[in-house]
Amino acid sequence: MTLRDFKKDVEYFVGEFVDDCTLFLNVNPDKDTVKIAEVLDDAVDLYNDMKDRANAKVEKAARKSWFAGLRKEMFERVDALYERLSEIVAGKNEE
């Protein structure tokens, strides 16, 4: 995996999550927008963190494993964001 491929993956998967949140807000204007905004903030933080870490200087021999680890972490964190969004959609964390 190359730096370019990883950055494209980050943009795609985090971008899709942001699109899903926006769609949810447009379809459900009565839901708690504050909670969705918090999840969106975390998605932006994930995007920035992954981009910054991808630009770190890594020895050429270790790049493949470095990007594999980053990619795995990105998917885990995106999954966690989707779980939080699902809880909001289901209304499980309403106060």
C-alpha positions, 0 to 999 in steps of 0.5 A: 500500500502506498501513501496515496492509496491510504490517503484515498481510503481515509478520504473515502471512508471518513467522507462516507461516514460524514455523508451518512451523518448528514443524510440522517440529519436531513431525514430526521431534523427532530433528532438530537443534532448535538450528539450527531455534531459530536460524532462528526467532530470525532470523524474530523479528528480521525481524518486529521489524525490519519492524514498526519500519521500517514505523512510521518517519516517511515523507513522504506522497508517498514512502510508496508506494515506501517500502512497496514497497521494504520489502515486497520486502526482507521477501519476500527475507528470508523466502525466505532463511529458507525456504532455510535451513530447507530445508537443515536439513530436507535435512540439508545443514548437519549437522556 
